Amino acid sequence: MTDDSGAEYVGVKIGPGGRRDFSRALIVIPKAENQGTGGLQAVIQTAEASGIGLDDLRQLRTALAMAAGEVLMRRGTIVSFSKNHSVDAAHALQLVRDFRREEIRQNEKGLLYHYHQLPIDKLESAVTDGLLMSSDTQKALGRKVGGTSRPDVVQMTRDKYDTQGKLIRRGLGEANLMGDDMVTWILKPSVMELPGYDATGDYPDLPQVPLQTEYVEAVLVSKDSEIPRVQELLSQNKLGVRVATWDSWKEKHYIDNK
């Protein structure tokens, strides 16, 4: 069964009135997508086979970046591009997403960790679900959520590097959400292979993120006293990743990568 984003799940429960409960379902990651596209050149070749050249991809990527945060404008940009090039809009969007992802991988020689922050009082529900879900999906499940700039997706920040592997922008703390009432999921570069990964805007986003060890590196909290409680919660839900403080992560990861 698929949700509104097109992602496929197994174990979705149907409640009264046909309401779908995704809270304990597992996302299905198609084998082909999980294996990647074979690099930037492979994406360019795929696009060319559809009549879309390298300059076209660059122009579309730039146009989407300029419309970052403007969902309707971005959607209109894709629709207009697809009509002009006689391709399906979903195909054009997938091509530019793949292109941007492979550009990052080729041009940034560093550990491409991604970060997602949420209030600590939301941690238990996320761990129990086994998913980071968008605000829209959580609202559909009847949950109370706060406002976000993109309620339709899970937004992240990421570490950014130059071509020599020098860190040029920290992902941790970029969105200015540091505080005692926040926790941070450190996500491995493998999240870039998940269906729907989009780095064409200001912040990378996904329809949802499975909380599994192949995607999660660690969980960060504000102080040492929070570590045992969070570690126990993760262990109870069979998520064997370490818990650390923001300061210890920054000291180890960022100082070591100067």
N, C-alpha and C positions, 0 to 999 in steps of 0.2 A: 504494500500500500504506500502511496506517496502523500506527502504533505503539500501545502500551497507552494512551496519552493521547488517542487519536483523531486526532492530527495526521496529515496525509497527506504521503507522500514519493514521489519518483521516484528510480530508480537504486538501490533496495535490493537487495543481493546475498543469495542464499539459500545457506547453507553446509551442511555435513554435518548430517544429522538435522533439516533444516528450520530451522536457526538463522538468524535475520535479522540482517544486518550493515547498520546505519544509518550507519556512520562516514563514508561518502563519498556518502550520499544527500542530496538537496536537498529542503527542505520546500516544499510547495505552499501558497501563500497564496491562498485564494479571492478573486476580484475583489470580491465584495460586502463581505467582511469587511475587506479592505484599504482600502476607501473610507470606512469608518466608518459610524456610525449616524445622522448628521445632527443631533447635539446632544442635550442632556438632554431637551428637550420631545419629541423623536421617540421616545426610549426610553420615556418615560412613556406616550405614546400607544400604543406597541406593547404595553406591559404592560396598559393598560386594555382593549385589545382582547381580551386573554386573561383578563379578569376580575380583574386585579391592580391595586389602586390605589396612589397615591403613598405613603400611610401604610404599606401592606403592604411596599413596596420598602424604605422606611426601616427598618421593623422587622426585615426579613430582613437588611439590611446591618448593622444594629447587632448582631443575634444572631451573625452570622458574625464580626464584629470581636471580640466577647467570647470567641469560641471559637478565636481565632487560635492556630495551632500545634497545635490538637487536631483532627487529620484526621478521626477517626471521629465526633467531636462535630459538626464542620461538616457532614459527610456526612449525619448523622442530622437535622440542622437543615433541610437542603435537602429531604430525603425527607419529613419531617413537613410542611413548608410546602407542598410540591407536592400532597400528599394533601389538605390542608385547603382548597386552592384549585383542586383538580381539574385540575392542569396537569402536564405531564411534568417530571420532576426536572431533566433536562438543559436544558429550556427555562427553568425558573425560575432555574437557576444562570447561564445566559447573560444573562438579563434583569438580575439583580442585579450581575453583573460589568459589563455595559454601563452600568448606572445609576451605579455607583461611579466608573467611568472618566470619565463625562461630568460628574459632580459635581466631580471634581478639576479638570477642564478649565475648568469654569465659575467655580469659586470661587478658583482659584489662578492668578494672572496673572504667570507667570514661565516660564523655560525649564525644562521638566520633565525634566531629565536623570535617567537611571537609572544605577546602578553595580552591577557584579558583580565580586567579587574572587576570585582563585584563586591557588594556589601557582605560583611562576614555573616550576617544573619541569613543570607541567601545561600551560604555554602552548603549546608546540609541538604537542601532540596536538590541542588545541582549534582552533588555526589550521589544521592539516592537515585536520581534520574539516570545518572551515567552520561549526561549530556549538558553542554552549555547551549541554551536555546535562546532564540530571539524573544524580545518583549512581546511581539505579536503572537508567537506560538504559546508563550506562557499565559497570555490573556485568554487565548482560546481554551486553555485548560482551567480557566476560572481563577487564576492567580492575580494578586495585586502586584503591579510592578510600577517602577518609577519611569519618568520620561527619559528618552534617549534620543540622540540626533538621528539614529537610524533604527527604529523599532522593528524593522523587517528582517534584520540580520544581526549576527554576533560580530561586533567590531573589535579589532585588535590593534595594538601598536607593534612595531618590530624594530630590532636593531638594524641599523643601516651602515654599510661599509663602502669603502672605495675599492678600486680595482687591485690595490695592493694588500687588501685585507685589514686596513686601518679603520677602526670604528669611528664613524663621523656623526652618528646620532644615536642616542640611547633610546631603546623602546620602553624600558621601565621608567615610569614617571612622566612620559611624554604628554599624557592626557591630563596631568595635574590632579590625579585622583588619590594621591598618597594620603594616608590617614589611619588612625587606629581602628576605624570601623571598616576598613577595606582589606581584602585579600587579593592576591594576584596569582593567576595560573600562568606558569611558564610553559609555553607550547613549543614542541620540537619543530624543526623545519619540515618534517613530514606532513604537517597540516596543509602545506601548499599543494599536496596531492589530493586533498579531499574534494569531492564534487562541489562545484559552486565557488571555489576559492577565487576571490577577486581582489587584485591589488592595483586596480586602475584609478582608485580614488585616493583621498588623503590617508585613509586607514584601510588596511586589508580587512576583508570581511568574509564570513561564511554563513550559510543558512543555519548551521549548528555544528558543534564540535564534540565528537565522542570522547569521553573522559576515559581513555584507555592508555596503557603504558607506552604504546607505540606513538602516541601523540603528546603525552604530558611528560615534561621533564621534572617539574617540581611545583610546589605551592608555597607562596611567600606570605608571611604575616608580619605585623608591625613589631612584635616583641617576642622574646624568648618564652615568656610565660604562656603564650598561645600555642606553642608548638605541640606539646603532648596531646591537647584536646583535638587539634586538627589531625594529627597523625593517627590517633585512635579512630576518628571518623573515617579517614581514608582506608585504614586497615579493615574496619568492619565491612566496608563495601568493596574489599578486594582490589583496591587501587594502591599498588605498592610503589609509591613515589615519595621522595623525601620532602620534608617540610623545613623551611629555613626562614630567616628574617630578611627583609629587604636589604638591610645594611650589609649582612654577610654575603648576599648574592652580588651586590654592587661592588663590594671590595674584591671579591674573587673574580667575578666575570668581567667587570668593566676596567678595574685597575690592571688586570692581567692582559687586557686587550687594547691598552693604550698604544 
